[in-house]
Amino acid sequence: MRRAAQRLLTAAAGRARPAFADRGFNSIPVIDVSPLVKPGGEQRGGDADRQLAVAQQLHTAAKDVGFFYCKNAGVPAALADGVLEQAQQWFALPEATKRQICLSPERHYRGYQGLGDNVTRHKGGFTRDHHEGLDFYAEADSGTRPHSAIHGPNQWPSQIPEFETLLREYVSHMLHLGHGIMSGIALGLGLPERLPGEPATSQESYWCMRVIHYPPLPAPASVDGEGLDKHSDLDGSVQLSCGAHTDYGLLTLVNQQQNVTALQVQNRRGEWIDAAPKSGTFVCNIGDMLRVMTNGAYVPTPHRVINANPTQSRISCAFFYEPAFEATIRPADSLLRPEDHPEPNLEHRRYGEHLERKVFSNFEH
């Protein structure tokens, strides 16, 4: 395997430092990631040529789009679908029942957030997002980490025991998937192992998971051309299901229901491209930390959610595969070439401090 790995690196090194992409995409690529993960969710050590082919696709997608669908991801379909089905049942519970596990600083920013609690900030202030959600983070003994208000136990949705069981199993599979995709991204960049600050094992990730219910937007926003043009560039003060933003972590993997198209991705021309649900896939996108790690070669893409369907809700489960809380995020040494990148020497960041700033600004009560 050592010789095979060296051959992969030699092949990848010739294209690892790309020219800055123009991001004029009109569609989102679909990538079969099975060479990077086994069906059971563990890392694959198999065919080097197939791994390189996937790494090349990941590299192109991250550079040119910032989004991609991944298929054959090693996550059982019954589990992925079951999480969304159970979530729909849970969000249909009475508001008082859901607020038994309400998110708060005292509960480490974990648990239920009601409709409009989450906000998108913009130059004029903030706008409340029209969704409700459940937030979870990696659990660990706070005595083993530097103090943070985020550290603590999750508030699992125990009102539906099967839902909690499925979510715990789902986290395990998504950690393996995230680790596998990141190994492919490192390979696509011509790196020998992994990016600086990337978890050495999936268990080191300070992961986050958000299960989200997007009800139909209130009228008149639900009618295209009447109150809200779904594909236009909207002022930040307009309430959306989730306002335009980039993700502040490493890698996002979204499991979305099949019946509603609501997620949109913005290209360089300012056009909003639908990321419609595709059966058997996860929608993946890169976050702000990959921008730092790659010295600006990969740039996160703005995206938003608009559920303009007047009668149907949308359920999604977004899993964020993140660095370790204590990790220092910096560019890979091999990518620090000013002639190749317009943004040399991006700021080094401790991931935990970056996460705290973002989480503490997400909510208004």
The 8 nearest C-alpha neighbors of each residue, nearest first, counted from 0:
[[1, 3, 2, 4, 44, 47, 5, 45],
 [0, 2, 4, 3, 5, 6, 7, 47],
 [3, 1, 5, 4, 0, 6, 7, 8],
 [2, 4, 0, 6, 5, 1, 47, 7],
 [5, 3, 7, 1, 6, 2, 0, 8],
 [6, 4, 2, 8, 7, 3, 9, 1],
 [5, 7, 3, 9, 4, 8, 2, 10],
 [8, 6, 4, 10, 5, 9, 11, 51],
 [9, 7, 11, 5, 189, 10, 6, 12],
 [8, 10, 6, 12, 7, 11, 5, 13],
 [9, 11, 7, 8, 12, 13, 6, 189],
 [12, 10, 189, 8, 13, 9, 14, 187],
 [13, 11, 189, 15, 9, 14, 10, 8],
 [12, 14, 11, 15, 10, 9, 16, 189],
 [15, 13, 12, 16, 11, 17, 188, 189],
 [14, 16, 188, 12, 189, 13, 11, 17],
 [15, 17, 14, 339, 334, 18, 188, 296],
 [18, 16, 15, 19, 14, 296, 339, 20],
 [17, 19, 20, 339, 16, 340, 296, 62],
 [18, 20, 17, 296, 21, 340, 62, 341],
 [21, 19, 63, 22, 62, 18, 17, 296],
 [20, 22, 23, 19, 267, 63, 24, 266],
 [23, 21, 63, 267, 24, 20, 266, 64],
 [24, 22, 267, 266, 21, 268, 25, 63],
 [23, 25, 22, 26, 266, 64, 63, 27],
 [24, 26, 272, 23, 27, 266, 270, 271],
 [27, 25, 24, 28, 272, 273, 274, 64],
 [26, 28, 67, 66, 29, 68, 64, 274],
 [29, 27, 67, 68, 30, 26, 60, 66],
 [28, 30, 68, 67, 69, 27, 31, 70],
 [31, 29, 69, 32, 68, 70, 28, 56],
 [30, 32, 70, 33, 69, 71, 29, 53],
 [33, 31, 34, 35, 72, 30, 71, 69],
 [32, 34, 36, 71, 35, 31, 72, 37],
 [35, 33, 50, 32, 36, 49, 43, 46],
 [34, 36, 179, 33, 43, 32, 42, 50],
 [37, 35, 42, 43, 33, 41, 179, 34],
 [36, 38, 40, 41, 39, 43, 73, 42],
 [39, 37, 73, 40, 36, 74, 72, 41],
 [40, 38, 37, 73, 41, 74, 36, 172],
 [39, 41, 73, 37, 38, 175, 172, 36],
 [42, 40, 37, 36, 39, 175, 43, 38],
 [43, 41, 36, 179, 37, 35, 44, 40],
 [42, 44, 36, 35, 37, 45, 41, 34],
 [43, 45, 42, 46, 35, 47, 0, 34],
 [46, 44, 43, 47, 34, 50, 35, 49],
 [45, 47, 49, 48, 50, 44, 34, 43],
 [48, 46, 50, 49, 45, 3, 51, 7],
 [49, 47, 51, 50, 46, 52, 7, 3],
 [50, 48, 52, 51, 46, 47, 34, 53],
 [49, 51, 47, 53, 48, 34, 52, 54],
 [50, 52, 54, 48, 49, 53, 55, 47],
 [51, 53, 49, 55, 50, 54, 48, 56],
 [54, 52, 56, 50, 55, 51, 57, 49],
 [55, 53, 187, 183, 51, 57, 56, 52],
 [54, 56, 58, 52, 187, 53, 57, 51],
 [55, 57, 53, 59, 58, 54, 60, 52],
 [58, 56, 54, 60, 55, 59, 61, 184],
 [57, 59, 55, 187, 61, 56, 60, 62],
 [58, 60, 62, 56, 57, 61, 63, 55],
 [59, 61, 57, 64, 63, 62, 58, 65],
 [62, 60, 65, 58, 59, 64, 63, 297],
 [63, 61, 297, 59, 60, 64, 58, 20],
 [62, 64, 22, 60, 20, 59, 61, 65],
 [65, 63, 60, 66, 61, 22, 62, 24],
 [64, 66, 61, 300, 284, 299, 285, 60],
 [67, 65, 284, 64, 283, 27, 60, 61],
 [68, 66, 28, 283, 27, 29, 282, 60],
 [67, 69, 282, 29, 281, 283, 280, 30],
 [70, 68, 30, 280, 281, 31, 29, 32],
 [69, 71, 280, 31, 72, 279, 30, 32],
 [72, 70, 33, 73, 31, 32, 69, 279],
 [71, 73, 70, 74, 33, 32, 69, 176],
 [72, 74, 38, 40, 71, 39, 37, 36],
 [73, 75, 72, 172, 76, 40, 38, 79],
 [76, 74, 78, 77, 73, 79, 38, 39],
 [75, 77, 79, 78, 80, 74, 279, 81],
 [76, 78, 80, 75, 79, 81, 82, 74],
 [77, 79, 81, 75, 76, 80, 82, 165],
 [80, 78, 76, 81, 82, 77, 75, 83],
 [81, 79, 77, 83, 78, 82, 76, 84],
 [80, 82, 78, 84, 83, 79, 77, 85],
 [81, 83, 85, 80, 79, 84, 86, 165],
 [82, 84, 86, 80, 81, 85, 87, 314],
 [85, 83, 81, 87, 86, 82, 80, 88],
 [86, 84, 88, 82, 87, 162, 83, 81],
 [87, 85, 89, 83, 88, 84, 82, 90],
 [86, 88, 84, 85, 90, 89, 83, 91],
 [89, 87, 85, 91, 86, 90, 84, 92],
 [88, 90, 86, 91, 92, 87, 85, 159],
 [89, 91, 87, 92, 88, 86, 212, 97],
 [90, 92, 88, 89, 87, 93, 94, 86],
 [93, 91, 90, 89, 94, 96, 97, 88],
 [94, 92, 96, 95, 97, 91, 90, 98],
 [93, 95, 97, 96, 98, 92, 113, 91],
 [96, 94, 98, 93, 97, 99, 92, 100],
 [97, 95, 93, 94, 98, 99, 92, 158],
 [96, 98, 94, 99, 95, 100, 93, 92],
 [97, 99, 101, 100, 95, 96, 94, 111],
 [98, 100, 97, 96, 101, 95, 111, 94],
 [101, 99, 98, 110, 111, 154, 97, 102],
 [100, 102, 111, 98, 110, 99, 112, 103],
 [103, 101, 110, 111, 109, 108, 112, 106],
 [102, 104, 108, 106, 105, 107, 101, 109],
 [105, 103, 107, 108, 106, 148, 102, 149],
 [106, 104, 103, 107, 108, 148, 102, 109],
 [105, 107, 103, 104, 108, 109, 102, 151],
 [106, 108, 149, 104, 109, 105, 148, 151],
 [109, 107, 103, 104, 102, 106, 149, 110],
 [110, 108, 102, 134, 107, 135, 153, 106],
 [109, 111, 102, 134, 154, 133, 101, 100],
 [110, 112, 101, 133, 102, 100, 132, 113],
 [113, 111, 132, 131, 102, 116, 101, 133],
 [112, 114, 131, 116, 115, 111, 132, 130],
 [113, 115, 131, 130, 116, 129, 112, 128],
 [114, 116, 127, 128, 129, 117, 113, 130],
 [115, 117, 113, 362, 114, 363, 112, 364],
 [118, 116, 362, 115, 361, 128, 127, 363],
 [119, 117, 127, 128, 126, 361, 362, 125],
 [118, 120, 126, 242, 125, 127, 128, 121],
 [119, 121, 125, 124, 118, 126, 122, 123],
 [122, 120, 124, 123, 125, 235, 119, 126],
 [121, 123, 124, 120, 125, 235, 236, 234],
 [122, 124, 121, 125, 236, 235, 120, 126],
 [125, 123, 121, 122, 120, 126, 236, 119],
 [124, 126, 120, 119, 121, 118, 123, 127],
 [127, 125, 119, 118, 236, 238, 128, 120],
 [126, 128, 118, 115, 117, 119, 238, 129],
 [127, 129, 241, 115, 240, 118, 117, 130],
 [130, 128, 240, 115, 114, 239, 127, 241],
 [131, 129, 213, 114, 212, 128, 240, 115],
 [132, 130, 114, 113, 212, 112, 211, 213],
 [133, 131, 211, 112, 210, 111, 212, 209],
 [132, 134, 111, 210, 110, 209, 112, 211],
 [135, 133, 209, 110, 109, 208, 111, 132],
 [134, 136, 208, 109, 207, 153, 209, 110],
 [137, 135, 207, 206, 138, 208, 205, 153],
 [136, 138, 205, 206, 207, 139, 135, 204],
 [137, 139, 152, 136, 151, 153, 140, 150],
 [140, 138, 141, 137, 151, 150, 143, 152],
 [139, 141, 142, 143, 138, 144, 151, 150],
 [142, 140, 143, 144, 150, 139, 151, 146],
 [143, 141, 140, 144, 145, 146, 139, 150],
 [142, 144, 141, 140, 145, 139, 146, 150],
 [145, 143, 141, 142, 146, 140, 325, 147],
 [146, 144, 147, 143, 141, 142, 325, 324],
 [147, 145, 144, 141, 148, 150, 142, 149],
 [148, 146, 149, 150, 145, 355, 141, 144],
 [147, 149, 107, 150, 146, 104, 151, 108],
 [148, 150, 107, 147, 108, 151, 355, 104],
 [151, 149, 147, 148, 141, 107, 152, 138],
 [150, 152, 107, 138, 149, 141, 153, 139],
 [153, 151, 138, 154, 150, 139, 107, 109],
 [154, 152, 155, 109, 135, 151, 110, 136],
 [153, 155, 110, 100, 109, 156, 152, 135],
 [154, 156, 157, 153, 163, 110, 100, 135],
 [157, 155, 158, 163, 159, 154, 162, 160],
 [156, 158, 160, 159, 155, 163, 162, 161],
 [157, 159, 156, 160, 89, 96, 162, 97],
 [160, 158, 157, 162, 161, 156, 163, 89],
 [161, 159, 157, 163, 162, 158, 164, 156],
 [162, 160, 164, 163, 159, 165, 85, 157],
 [161, 163, 165, 160, 164, 159, 85, 166],
 [162, 164, 166, 160, 161, 165, 156, 155],
 [165, 163, 161, 167, 162, 166, 160, 168],
 [164, 166, 168, 162, 163, 167, 169, 161],
 [165, 167, 169, 163, 168, 164, 162, 170],
 [166, 168, 170, 164, 169, 165, 163, 171],
 [169, 167, 165, 171, 166, 170, 164, 172],
 [168, 170, 166, 172, 167, 171, 165, 173],
 [171, 169, 173, 167, 168, 172, 174, 166],
 [170, 172, 174, 168, 169, 173, 175, 167],
 [173, 171, 169, 175, 174, 170, 40, 74],
 [172, 174, 176, 170, 175, 171, 177, 169],
 [173, 175, 177, 171, 176, 201, 172, 170],
 [176, 174, 178, 172, 173, 40, 177, 41],
 [175, 177, 173, 179, 178, 174, 180, 172],
 [178, 176, 174, 180, 179, 175, 320, 173],
 [177, 179, 175, 181, 176, 180, 201, 174],
 [178, 180, 176, 182, 35, 177, 181, 36],
 [181, 179, 183, 177, 182, 178, 176, 184],
 [180, 182, 184, 178, 183, 179, 177, 185],
 [181, 183, 179, 185, 180, 184, 178, 186],
 [184, 182, 54, 186, 180, 181, 185, 187],
 [183, 185, 181, 187, 186, 182, 54, 57],
 [186, 184, 188, 182, 193, 190, 187, 183],
 [187, 185, 183, 189, 188, 184, 190, 54],
 [186, 188, 54, 184, 58, 55, 185, 189],
 [189, 187, 15, 185, 186, 190, 184, 11],
 [188, 190, 12, 11, 186, 8, 15, 187],
 [189, 191, 185, 188, 186, 192, 193, 8],
 [192, 190, 189, 193, 8, 186, 185, 5],
 [193, 191, 190, 185, 194, 182, 186, 189],
 [194, 192, 185, 190, 197, 182, 195, 191],
 [193, 195, 197, 331, 185, 196, 292, 192],
 [196, 194, 197, 331, 329, 328, 292, 193],
 [195, 197, 328, 326, 327, 322, 194, 198],
 [196, 198, 322, 194, 195, 199, 193, 323],
 [199, 197, 200, 322, 203, 204, 323, 201],
 [198, 200, 197, 203, 201, 193, 202, 196],
 [201, 199, 198, 202, 203, 178, 204, 197],
 [200, 202, 203, 174, 178, 204, 175, 198],
 [201, 203, 200, 204, 174, 198, 205, 199],
 [204, 202, 323, 201, 198, 200, 205, 199],
 [205, 203, 323, 322, 321, 206, 202, 201],
 [206, 204, 323, 137, 321, 324, 322, 203],
 [207, 205, 320, 321, 204, 137, 136, 319],
 [206, 208, 136, 319, 135, 318, 137, 205],
 [207, 209, 318, 135, 317, 134, 319, 136],
 [210, 208, 134, 317, 133, 316, 211, 135],
 [209, 211, 316, 133, 132, 315, 317, 208],
 [212, 210, 132, 315, 314, 131, 209, 316],
 [211, 213, 314, 131, 130, 313, 132, 214],
 [212, 214, 130, 313, 312, 240, 314, 211],
 [215, 213, 312, 216, 212, 313, 130, 311],
 [216, 214, 309, 306, 312, 308, 307, 311],
 [215, 217, 221, 307, 220, 306, 214, 218],
 [218, 216, 220, 219, 221, 215, 309, 214],
 [219, 217, 220, 221, 216, 222, 226, 309],
 [218, 220, 226, 221, 222, 217, 225, 227],
 [221, 219, 218, 227, 226, 222, 217, 216],
 [220, 222, 307, 218, 219, 216, 309, 308],
 [221, 223, 225, 220, 219, 226, 224, 227],
 [224, 222, 228, 227, 225, 229, 221, 226],
 [223, 225, 228, 227, 226, 222, 229, 220],
 [226, 224, 222, 223, 227, 219, 228, 220],
 [225, 227, 220, 219, 224, 222, 223, 228],
 [228, 226, 220, 223, 224, 229, 225, 222],
 [227, 229, 223, 224, 231, 230, 226, 225],
 [228, 230, 231, 227, 223, 305, 307, 224],
 [229, 231, 271, 228, 232, 270, 272, 263],
 [232, 230, 228, 229, 233, 271, 270, 227],
 [231, 233, 230, 234, 269, 270, 271, 228],
 [234, 232, 231, 235, 237, 236, 228, 227],
 [233, 235, 236, 237, 232, 238, 121, 231],
 [236, 234, 237, 121, 233, 126, 242, 123],
 [235, 237, 234, 126, 238, 125, 123, 121],
 [238, 236, 235, 234, 239, 233, 126, 242],
 [239, 237, 126, 128, 236, 127, 240, 129],
 [240, 238, 241, 242, 305, 128, 129, 237],
 [239, 241, 129, 305, 304, 128, 130, 306],
 [242, 240, 304, 128, 239, 303, 129, 243],
 [241, 243, 303, 119, 239, 244, 128, 240],
 [242, 244, 303, 302, 301, 241, 245, 119],
 [245, 243, 301, 302, 242, 303, 246, 119],
 [244, 246, 301, 300, 299, 247, 302, 286],
 [247, 245, 286, 248, 287, 244, 299, 285],
 [246, 248, 287, 286, 245, 288, 249, 357],
 [249, 247, 286, 288, 287, 246, 321, 250],
 [248, 250, 286, 288, 321, 289, 285, 320],
 [249, 251, 285, 320, 286, 319, 284, 248],
 [252, 250, 319, 284, 283, 318, 320, 285],
 [253, 251, 283, 318, 282, 317, 281, 319],
 [254, 252, 317, 282, 281, 316, 255, 318],
 [253, 255, 316, 281, 315, 317, 252, 282],
 [256, 254, 315, 253, 314, 276, 257, 316],
 [255, 257, 314, 258, 315, 313, 259, 276],
 [256, 258, 276, 259, 255, 278, 277, 260],
 [257, 259, 256, 260, 313, 276, 311, 312],
 [260, 258, 257, 313, 261, 256, 308, 311],
 [261, 259, 275, 262, 276, 258, 273, 274],
 [260, 262, 305, 306, 304, 259, 263, 275],
 [263, 261, 304, 274, 303, 273, 260, 305],
 [264, 262, 273, 272, 274, 303, 302, 271],
 [263, 265, 302, 272, 271, 301, 273, 266],
 [266, 264, 271, 270, 301, 269, 302, 272],
 [265, 267, 269, 268, 23, 270, 22, 24],
 [268, 266, 22, 23, 269, 21, 265, 270],
 [269, 267, 266, 270, 23, 265, 22, 271],
 [268, 270, 267, 266, 265, 271, 232, 231],
 [271, 269, 268, 265, 266, 272, 230, 231],
 [270, 272, 265, 230, 264, 263, 269, 273],
 [273, 271, 264, 263, 265, 270, 274, 25],
 [272, 274, 263, 275, 262, 264, 271, 260],
 [275, 273, 262, 263, 272, 276, 264, 27],
 [274, 276, 260, 273, 277, 262, 261, 259],
 [275, 277, 257, 255, 260, 278, 274, 256],
 [278, 276, 280, 279, 275, 257, 281, 68],
 [277, 279, 280, 276, 257, 281, 70, 256],
 [278, 280, 70, 277, 76, 281, 71, 69],
 [281, 279, 70, 69, 278, 277, 68, 282],
 [280, 282, 254, 253, 69, 68, 252, 283],
 [283, 281, 68, 253, 252, 67, 69, 280],
 [284, 282, 252, 67, 251, 66, 68, 281],
 [285, 283, 66, 251, 65, 250, 67, 286],
 [284, 286, 250, 299, 65, 249, 251, 289],
 [287, 285, 249, 246, 248, 299, 247, 288],
 [286, 288, 247, 290, 289, 248, 299, 246],
 [287, 289, 249, 291, 248, 290, 286, 292],
 [290, 288, 292, 291, 287, 249, 286, 293],
 [289, 291, 295, 287, 298, 297, 288, 293],
 [290, 292, 294, 288, 289, 293, 330, 329],
 [291, 293, 330, 289, 329, 290, 294, 331],
 [294, 292, 296, 330, 295, 290, 291, 289],
 [295, 293, 330, 291, 292, 296, 343, 290],
 [294, 296, 290, 297, 293, 342, 298, 291],
 [295, 297, 293, 294, 298, 19, 62, 340],
 [298, 296, 62, 290, 295, 61, 293, 289],
 [297, 299, 290, 295, 300, 296, 65, 62],
 [300, 298, 286, 285, 65, 287, 245, 301],
 [299, 301, 65, 245, 302, 298, 265, 264],
 [302, 300, 245, 244, 265, 243, 264, 299],
 [301, 303, 264, 243, 263, 244, 265, 300],
 [302, 304, 243, 242, 263, 241, 262, 244],
 [303, 305, 262, 241, 261, 240, 263, 306],
 [306, 304, 261, 240, 239, 307, 262, 303],
 [305, 307, 261, 308, 215, 216, 240, 304],
 [306, 308, 221, 305, 309, 216, 215, 222],
 [307, 309, 306, 310, 311, 215, 221, 259],
 [310, 308, 215, 221, 307, 311, 216, 222],
 [309, 311, 308, 215, 312, 214, 307, 221],
 [312, 310, 308, 309, 215, 313, 214, 259],
 [313, 311, 214, 213, 215, 314, 310, 212],
 [312, 314, 213, 212, 259, 256, 214, 315],
 [315, 313, 212, 211, 256, 213, 255, 83],
 [316, 314, 255, 211, 254, 210, 256, 317],
 [315, 317, 210, 254, 253, 209, 211, 318],
 [316, 318, 253, 209, 208, 252, 254, 210],
 [319, 317, 208, 252, 251, 207, 253, 320],
 [318, 320, 251, 207, 206, 250, 321, 208],
 [321, 319, 206, 250, 177, 249, 251, 318],
 [320, 322, 249, 206, 204, 205, 248, 319],
 [323, 321, 204, 197, 198, 205, 196, 324],
 [322, 324, 204, 205, 326, 203, 325, 198],
 [323, 325, 351, 205, 350, 326, 322, 204],
 [324, 326, 323, 351, 350, 349, 327, 144],
 [327, 325, 323, 196, 324, 350, 349, 328],
 [328, 326, 349, 348, 196, 350, 329, 325],
 [327, 329, 196, 348, 347, 349, 326, 195],
 [328, 330, 347, 292, 291, 195, 327, 331],
 [331, 329, 292, 294, 293, 291, 332, 195],
 [330, 332, 334, 333, 195, 292, 194, 293],
 [333, 331, 335, 334, 330, 336, 329, 195],
 [332, 334, 331, 335, 336, 190, 330, 189],
 [333, 335, 332, 331, 336, 294, 293, 330],
 [336, 334, 332, 333, 343, 337, 294, 331],
 [335, 337, 338, 339, 334, 340, 343, 333],
 [338, 336, 340, 339, 343, 335, 341, 342],
 [337, 339, 336, 340, 341, 343, 335, 18],
 [340, 338, 337, 336, 18, 16, 341, 17],
 [339, 341, 337, 342, 338, 343, 336, 296],
 [340, 342, 343, 337, 339, 295, 338, 19],
 [341, 343, 340, 295, 294, 345, 344, 337],
 [344, 342, 337, 345, 294, 335, 341, 340],
 [345, 343, 346, 342, 294, 335, 330, 347],
 [344, 346, 343, 291, 294, 347, 342, 330],
 [345, 347, 348, 344, 329, 291, 328, 330],
 [346, 348, 329, 328, 345, 327, 349, 291],
 [349, 347, 328, 327, 350, 346, 329, 353],
 [350, 348, 327, 351, 352, 326, 328, 325],
 [349, 351, 353, 352, 324, 326, 348, 354],
 [352, 350, 324, 354, 353, 349, 325, 355],
 [351, 353, 355, 354, 350, 349, 356, 348],
 [352, 354, 350, 356, 351, 355, 349, 357],
 [355, 353, 351, 357, 352, 356, 358, 350],
 [354, 356, 352, 358, 357, 353, 359, 351],
 [357, 355, 353, 359, 354, 358, 352, 360],
 [356, 358, 354, 360, 355, 359, 361, 353],
 [359, 357, 355, 361, 360, 356, 354, 108],
 [358, 360, 356, 357, 361, 355, 362, 108],
 [361, 359, 357, 358, 362, 356, 363, 118],
 [362, 360, 358, 118, 359, 117, 357, 363],
 [361, 363, 117, 116, 118, 360, 364, 359],
 [362, 364, 116, 117, 118, 361, 360, 127],
 [363, 116, 362, 115, 117, 113, 118, 103]]
